[in-house]
Amino acid sequence: MGKLSANGRRAAGSLVRRLTKMTRKLVRLNEARILEALKSFGLNQSETLFVHSSLSACGYIDGGPATVIKALRGWASEKTLLAMPTHTWSYPRPHGETPVYDVESTASLVGAITDFFWRQPRVTRSLHPSHSLACIGPNSDRFCIDHERRETPCGEQTPYEHMATSNSSVLMFGATMDSYTLFHTAEDAAKVPYLYKPEKLVLKSKMKDGSILDVPSWRQDMDVPRRFEEMADWLEQEKLLKRLTLGRGELLFIPRADLLHERVVKELRRDPLLLVAESARSQV
């Protein structure tokens, strides 16, 4: 009976995946439609546009990741730096081996769009072994410099802190606020007690000259459940976030990442567990 139940669950899961794929293809999006949706937020003239993304959430996109990137660059000002996370989480394996992050070959694990983006000509990718990001546009090399020298992946003196405290905007293209990396930057700024695991790790990054750099780094403690996704409604009420339906999914746009960061840090200093899931508050 147990074996049949397991087979049944696998069959049901396979059916759901096929139906989801079929439904997604019923909603087709092209560059013009995506660009039209983005322009409804107004012209993007921020210093940096930081994009979290899901290729399939909004529907079937003709041309795939390249289409999304063209639309983003068509929306942003020529003076805007386009940035995306390319996290690889190159942490020590359970048996003790530490993988070496190679900026020129290690795949991004945060979506097909990001993995396509960093491989494009003139795109710069940072050398941080767990939370790299990629960017193109004005001062892209300077934007990524020394990320691997920082002991927190998204905290002080990292590109993420720069985005969170400067004239930057953030777009969640089909992605939810659950993947909003700058919440971790706010947690770091507010010095919440649960953010990092107690022991610092030594990660490894392959430098451009082929040498291997040891990177001491604190690891975020993701065993503490967060309620990042739930924050969207509150941020919208506070006029820090805008929503728009696109196909089967949503675009969430934060015009001023610095204002959101300032507000969230302020609230975290009042309530350090603001971003922790309600069910986990008593355990932290």
DRENDO-1510 file (C-alpha; in Angstrom, 1 decimal, always signed):
<recs>
REC; n; res; u; v; w
REC; 1; MET; +0.0; +0.0; +0.0 .
REC; 2; GLY; +2.8; +2.4; +0.9 .
REC; 3; LYS; +4.5; +1.7; -2.4 .
REC; 4; LEU; +1.3; +2.4; -4.3 .
REC; 5; SER; +0.8; +5.6; -2.4 .
REC; 6; ALA; +4.3; +6.8; -3.2 .
REC; 7; ASN; +3.7; +6.0; -6.9 .
REC; 8; GLY; +0.4; +7.8; -6.8 .
REC; 9; ARG; +2.0; +10.9; -5.3 .
REC; 10; ARG; +4.7; +10.9; -8.0 .
REC; 11; ALA; +2.1; +10.5; -10.7 .
REC; 12; ALA; +0.0; +13.3; -9.2 .
REC; 13; GLY; +3.0; +15.5; -9.0 .
REC; 14; SER; +3.9; +14.8; -12.6 .
REC; 15; LEU; +0.4; +15.6; -13.7 .
REC; 16; VAL; +0.4; +18.9; -11.9 .
REC; 17; ARG; +3.7; +19.9; -13.5 .
REC; 18; ARG; +2.4; +19.0; -17.0 .
REC; 19; LEU; -0.8; +21.0; -16.4 .
REC; 20; THR; +1.1; +24.0; -15.1 .
REC; 21; LYS; +3.4; +23.9; -18.1 .
REC; 22; MET; +0.4; +23.7; -20.5 .
REC; 23; THR; -1.4; +26.5; -18.7 .
REC; 24; ARG; +1.7; +28.7; -18.8 .
REC; 25; LYS; +1.9; +28.3; -22.5 .
REC; 26; LEU; -1.7; +29.6; -22.9 .
REC; 27; VAL; -0.4; +33.0; -21.7 .
REC; 28; ARG; +2.3; +34.3; -24.0 .
REC; 29; LEU; +4.3; +37.4; -23.4 .
REC; 30; ASN; +6.7; +39.2; -25.7 .
REC; 31; GLU; +9.1; +42.1; -25.3 .
REC; 32; ALA; +6.5; +44.7; -26.3 .
REC; 33; ARG; +4.0; +43.5; -23.7 .
REC; 34; ILE; +6.5; +43.3; -21.0 .
REC; 35; LEU; +7.9; +46.8; -21.8 .
REC; 36; GLU; +4.4; +48.2; -21.8 .
REC; 37; ALA; +3.8; +46.9; -18.3 .
REC; 38; LEU; +7.1; +48.2; -17.0 .
REC; 39; LYS; +6.5; +51.7; -18.5 .
REC; 40; SER; +3.2; +51.8; -16.5 .
REC; 41; PHE; +5.4; +52.3; -13.4 .
REC; 42; GLY; +6.9; +55.4; -15.1 .
REC; 43; LEU; +10.4; +56.0; -16.6 .
REC; 44; ASN; +13.0; +54.3; -14.5 .
REC; 45; GLN; +15.8; +56.8; -13.9 .
REC; 46; SER; +17.3; +55.3; -10.7 .
REC; 47; GLU; +21.0; +54.9; -10.3 .
REC; 48; THR; +20.6; +51.1; -10.1 .
REC; 49; LEU; +17.8; +48.8; -11.0 .
REC; 50; PHE; +18.0; +45.5; -9.1 .
REC; 51; VAL; +15.9; +42.7; -10.4 .
REC; 52; HIS; +14.7; +39.4; -8.8 .
REC; 53; SER; +13.0; +37.2; -11.3 .
REC; 54; SER; +11.1; +34.1; -12.2 .
REC; 55; LEU; +11.0; +33.2; -15.9 .
REC; 56; SER; +7.8; +31.1; -15.8 .
REC; 57; ALA; +5.7; +32.9; -13.2 .
REC; 58; CYS; +4.0; +35.3; -15.6 .
REC; 59; GLY; +3.5; +33.0; -18.5 .
REC; 60; TYR; +5.4; +31.7; -21.6 .
REC; 61; ILE; +7.9; +34.4; -22.7 .
REC; 62; ASP; +8.8; +34.3; -26.4 .
REC; 63; GLY; +12.6; +34.4; -26.6 .
REC; 64; GLY; +13.1; +33.5; -23.0 .
REC; 65; PRO; +15.5; +35.4; -20.7 .
REC; 66; ALA; +16.9; +37.5; -23.5 .
REC; 67; THR; +13.5; +39.0; -24.0 .
REC; 68; VAL; +13.1; +40.0; -20.4 .
REC; 69; ILE; +16.6; +41.6; -20.3 .
REC; 70; LYS; +15.9; +43.6; -23.5 .
REC; 71; ALA; +12.6; +44.9; -22.0 .
REC; 72; LEU; +14.4; +45.8; -18.7 .
REC; 73; ARG; +17.1; +47.7; -20.6 .
REC; 74; GLY; +14.5; +49.4; -22.7 .
REC; 75; TRP; +12.7; +50.6; -19.6 .
REC; 76; ALA; +15.7; +51.8; -17.6 .
REC; 77; SER; +17.6; +55.0; -18.4 .
REC; 78; GLU; +21.0; +54.7; -20.1 .
REC; 79; LYS; +22.5; +56.0; -16.9 .
REC; 80; THR; +21.0; +53.1; -14.9 .
REC; 81; LEU; +23.0; +50.2; -13.8 .
REC; 82; LEU; +21.1; +46.9; -14.2 .
REC; 83; ALA; +21.9; +44.3; -11.5 .
REC; 84; MET; +20.7; +40.8; -10.7 .
REC; 85; PRO; +21.6; +38.3; -7.9 .
REC; 86; THR; +23.6; +35.3; -9.1 .
REC; 87; HIS; +23.8; +33.4; -5.8 .
REC; 88; THR; +25.6; +30.1; -5.8 .
REC; 89; TRP; +25.6; +29.3; -2.1 .
REC; 90; SER; +29.0; +27.7; -2.4 .
REC; 91; TYR; +29.1; +26.5; +1.2 .
REC; 92; PRO; +31.0; +23.5; +2.6 .
REC; 93; ARG; +29.3; +20.2; +1.8 .
REC; 94; PRO; +28.1; +17.9; +4.6 .
REC; 95; HIS; +31.2; +15.6; +4.1 .
REC; 96; GLY; +33.5; +18.6; +4.6 .
REC; 97; GLU; +34.6; +19.6; +1.1 .
REC; 98; THR; +34.2; +23.3; +0.2 .
REC; 99; PRO; +33.4; +24.0; -3.4 .
REC; 100; VAL; +35.3; +26.7; -5.2 .
REC; 101; TYR; +33.2; +29.4; -6.7 .
REC; 102; ASP; +34.4; +30.2; -10.2 .
REC; 103; VAL; +33.0; +33.6; -11.4 .
REC; 104; GLU; +33.4; +32.4; -15.0 .
REC; 105; SER; +31.6; +29.0; -14.8 .
REC; 106; THR; +29.6; +28.5; -11.5 .
REC; 107; ALA; +25.9; +28.7; -12.4 .
REC; 108; SER; +23.5; +31.0; -10.7 .
REC; 109; LEU; +21.0; +29.1; -8.6 .
REC; 110; VAL; +18.4; +31.9; -8.4 .
REC; 111; GLY; +16.6; +31.5; -11.8 .
REC; 112; ALA; +17.1; +31.1; -15.5 .
REC; 113; ILE; +17.1; +34.8; -16.2 .
REC; 114; THR; +19.9; +35.5; -13.8 .
REC; 115; ASP; +22.0; +32.6; -15.1 .
REC; 116; PHE; +21.6; +33.9; -18.6 .
REC; 117; PHE; +22.3; +37.5; -17.7 .
REC; 118; TRP; +25.7; +37.0; -16.1 .
REC; 119; ARG; +27.0; +35.1; -19.2 .
REC; 120; GLN; +26.3; +38.1; -21.5 .
REC; 121; PRO; +29.0; +40.3; -23.0 .
REC; 122; ARG; +30.0; +43.3; -20.9 .
REC; 123; VAL; +28.3; +42.0; -17.8 .
REC; 124; THR; +30.4; +42.1; -14.6 .
REC; 125; ARG; +30.0; +39.5; -11.9 .
REC; 126; SER; +31.2; +39.9; -8.3 .
REC; 127; LEU; +33.6; +37.3; -6.7 .
REC; 128; HIS; +31.7; +36.6; -3.5 .
REC; 129; PRO; +31.4; +32.8; -3.2 .
REC; 130; SER; +27.9; +32.6; -1.8 .
REC; 131; HIS; +26.0; +35.7; -2.8 .
REC; 132; SER; +27.5; +37.0; -6.0 .
REC; 133; LEU; +25.6; +39.4; -8.2 .
REC; 134; ALA; +26.0; +40.6; -11.8 .
REC; 135; CYS; +25.5; +44.0; -13.4 .
REC; 136; ILE; +25.9; +46.0; -16.6 .
REC; 137; GLY; +26.0; +49.7; -17.1 .
REC; 138; PRO; +27.9; +52.7; -15.7 .
REC; 139; ASN; +30.7; +51.8; -13.3 .
REC; 140; SER; +29.8; +48.1; -13.2 .
REC; 141; ASP; +33.4; +47.1; -12.4 .
REC; 142; ARG; +33.6; +49.5; -9.5 .
REC; 143; PHE; +30.1; +48.4; -8.3 .
REC; 144; CYS; +31.3; +44.8; -7.7 .
REC; 145; ILE; +34.8; +45.5; -6.5 .
REC; 146; ASP; +36.0; +43.8; -3.3 .
REC; 147; HIS; +32.7; +42.0; -2.6 .
REC; 148; GLU; +34.7; +38.9; -1.8 .
REC; 149; ARG; +36.6; +40.8; +0.8 .
REC; 150; ARG; +33.5; +41.4; +3.0 .
REC; 151; GLU; +32.7; +39.1; +5.9 .
REC; 152; THR; +29.0; +39.3; +5.4 .
REC; 153; PRO; +27.3; +38.4; +2.1 .
REC; 154; CYS; +24.8; +41.3; +2.0 .
REC; 155; GLY; +25.8; +43.6; +4.8 .
REC; 156; GLU; +28.2; +46.4; +5.4 .
REC; 157; GLN; +30.2; +47.7; +2.5 .
REC; 158; THR; +28.7; +45.1; +0.1 .
REC; 159; PRO; +27.0; +46.0; -3.2 .
REC; 160; TYR; +23.7; +45.1; -1.5 .
REC; 161; GLU; +24.2; +47.7; +1.1 .
REC; 162; HIS; +25.0; +50.3; -1.6 .
REC; 163; MET; +21.8; +49.5; -3.3 .
REC; 164; ALA; +19.8; +49.6; -0.1 .
REC; 165; THR; +21.1; +53.0; +0.9 .
REC; 166; SER; +21.3; +54.8; -2.5 .
REC; 167; ASN; +19.1; +55.9; -5.3 .
REC; 168; SER; +18.2; +52.4; -6.4 .
REC; 169; SER; +14.9; +50.7; -7.4 .
REC; 170; VAL; +14.0; +47.1; -7.2 .
REC; 171; LEU; +11.8; +45.0; -9.5 .
REC; 172; MET; +10.4; +41.6; -8.5 .
REC; 173; PHE; +9.6; +40.2; -12.0 .
REC; 174; GLY; +7.2; +37.3; -11.2 .
REC; 175; ALA; +9.1; +36.8; -8.0 .
REC; 176; THR; +7.7; +37.3; -4.5 .
REC; 177; MET; +9.1; +39.3; -1.7 .
REC; 178; ASP; +10.3; +36.0; -0.2 .
REC; 179; SER; +13.4; +36.4; -2.4 .
REC; 180; TYR; +14.0; +40.1; -1.6 .
REC; 181; THR; +17.7; +40.0; -0.7 .
REC; 182; LEU; +17.8; +43.5; +0.7 .
REC; 183; PHE; +15.7; +42.4; +3.7 .
REC; 184; HIS; +18.9; +40.6; +4.8 .
REC; 185; THR; +20.7; +43.9; +4.4 .
REC; 186; ALA; +18.2; +45.5; +6.7 .
REC; 187; GLU; +18.5; +42.7; +9.2 .
REC; 188; ASP; +22.3; +43.2; +9.2 .
REC; 189; ALA; +22.0; +47.0; +9.6 .
REC; 190; ALA; +19.6; +46.5; +12.6 .
REC; 191; LYS; +21.9; +43.9; +14.1 .
REC; 192; VAL; +19.1; +41.4; +14.7 .
REC; 193; PRO; +20.2; +38.4; +16.9 .
REC; 194; TYR; +19.2; +35.6; +14.6 .
REC; 195; LEU; +20.6; +36.6; +11.2 .
REC; 196; TYR; +23.9; +34.5; +11.2 .
REC; 197; LYS; +24.9; +31.1; +12.2 .
REC; 198; PRO; +27.2; +31.1; +15.3 .
REC; 199; GLU; +30.4; +29.9; +13.5 .
REC; 200; LYS; +32.1; +31.8; +10.7 .
REC; 201; LEU; +32.9; +29.7; +7.6 .
REC; 202; VAL; +35.8; +29.9; +5.2 .
REC; 203; LEU; +34.6; +29.8; +1.6 .
REC; 204; LYS; +36.6; +29.7; -1.5 .
REC; 205; SER; +36.6; +31.9; -4.6 .
REC; 206; LYS; +38.7; +31.5; -7.8 .
REC; 207; MET; +40.3; +34.8; -8.7 .
REC; 208; LYS; +40.7; +36.0; -12.2 .
REC; 209; ASP; +44.4; +35.1; -12.1 .
REC; 210; GLY; +43.5; +31.5; -11.3 .
REC; 211; SER; +44.5; +31.6; -7.6 .
REC; 212; ILE; +42.1; +30.5; -4.9 .
REC; 213; LEU; +41.1; +33.0; -2.2 .
REC; 214; ASP; +39.9; +31.9; +1.2 .
REC; 215; VAL; +36.9; +34.0; +2.1 .
REC; 216; PRO; +35.9; +34.2; +5.8 .
REC; 217; SER; +32.2; +34.7; +5.8 .
REC; 218; TRP; +29.2; +34.6; +8.1 .
REC; 219; ARG; +26.4; +32.4; +6.8 .
REC; 220; GLN; +22.8; +33.5; +7.1 .
REC; 221; ASP; +20.7; +31.3; +9.4 .
REC; 222; MET; +17.9; +30.2; +7.2 .
REC; 223; ASP; +16.7; +27.7; +9.8 .
REC; 224; VAL; +14.9; +30.7; +11.2 .
REC; 225; PRO; +11.7; +31.0; +9.0 .
REC; 226; ARG; +11.1; +34.5; +7.7 .
REC; 227; ARG; +7.8; +36.2; +6.6 .
REC; 228; PHE; +9.4; +38.2; +3.8 .
REC; 229; GLU; +6.5; +37.4; +1.4 .
REC; 230; GLU; +3.9; +38.6; +3.8 .
REC; 231; MET; +5.6; +42.0; +4.0 .
REC; 232; ALA; +4.3; +43.0; +0.5 .
REC; 233; ASP; +0.9; +44.0; +1.7 .
REC; 234; TRP; +2.3; +46.2; +4.4 .
REC; 235; LEU; +4.8; +47.8; +2.1 .
REC; 236; GLU; +2.1; +48.5; -0.4 .
REC; 237; GLN; +0.0; +50.2; +2.3 .
REC; 238; GLU; +3.0; +52.3; +3.3 .
REC; 239; LYS; +3.3; +53.3; -0.4 .
REC; 240; LEU; +6.8; +51.8; -0.6 .
REC; 241; LEU; +5.8; +49.2; -3.1 .
REC; 242; LYS; +3.6; +49.1; -6.3 .
REC; 243; ARG; +1.9; +46.1; -7.8 .
REC; 244; LEU; +0.9; +45.2; -11.4 .
REC; 245; THR; -0.5; +42.0; -12.9 .
REC; 246; LEU; +1.4; +40.7; -15.9 .
REC; 247; GLY; +0.0; +37.5; -17.5 .
REC; 248; ARG; -0.4; +34.9; -14.8 .
REC; 249; GLY; +1.9; +36.6; -12.4 .
REC; 250; GLU; +2.8; +39.9; -10.7 .
REC; 251; LEU; +5.3; +42.7; -11.0 .
REC; 252; LEU; +6.3; +44.2; -7.6 .
REC; 253; PHE; +8.1; +47.5; -7.9 .
REC; 254; ILE; +10.0; +49.4; -5.2 .
REC; 255; PRO; +10.8; +52.9; -6.6 .
REC; 256; ARG; +13.1; +53.8; -3.7 .
REC; 257; ALA; +15.0; +51.0; -2.1 .
REC; 258; ASP; +16.6; +53.5; +0.3 .
REC; 259; LEU; +13.2; +54.6; +1.8 .
REC; 260; LEU; +12.1; +51.0; +2.2 .
REC; 261; HIS; +15.4; +50.1; +3.9 .
REC; 262; GLU; +15.3; +53.0; +6.2 .
REC; 263; ARG; +11.7; +52.2; +7.3 .
REC; 264; VAL; +12.4; +48.4; +7.8 .
REC; 265; VAL; +15.6; +49.1; +9.8 .
REC; 266; LYS; +13.6; +51.5; +12.0 .
REC; 267; GLU; +10.9; +48.9; +12.6 .
REC; 268; LEU; +13.5; +46.2; +13.2 .
REC; 269; ARG; +15.1; +48.3; +15.9 .
REC; 270; ARG; +11.7; +48.5; +17.6 .
REC; 271; ASP; +10.8; +44.8; +17.0 .
REC; 272; PRO; +13.9; +42.7; +16.0 .
REC; 273; LEU; +11.5; +39.8; +15.1 .
REC; 274; LEU; +9.5; +41.9; +12.6 .
REC; 275; LEU; +10.7; +39.7; +9.7 .
REC; 276; VAL; +10.5; +36.3; +11.5 .
REC; 277; ALA; +7.5; +34.0; +10.8 .
REC; 278; GLU; +4.9; +34.2; +13.6 .
REC; 279; SER; +5.2; +30.5; +14.2 .
REC; 280; ALA; +9.0; +30.8; +15.0 .
REC; 281; ARG; +9.0; +33.9; +17.2 .
REC; 282; SER; +8.9; +32.0; +20.4 .
REC; 283; GLN; +11.9; +29.9; +19.4 .
REC; 284; VAL; +14.2; +32.8; +18.5 .
</recs>
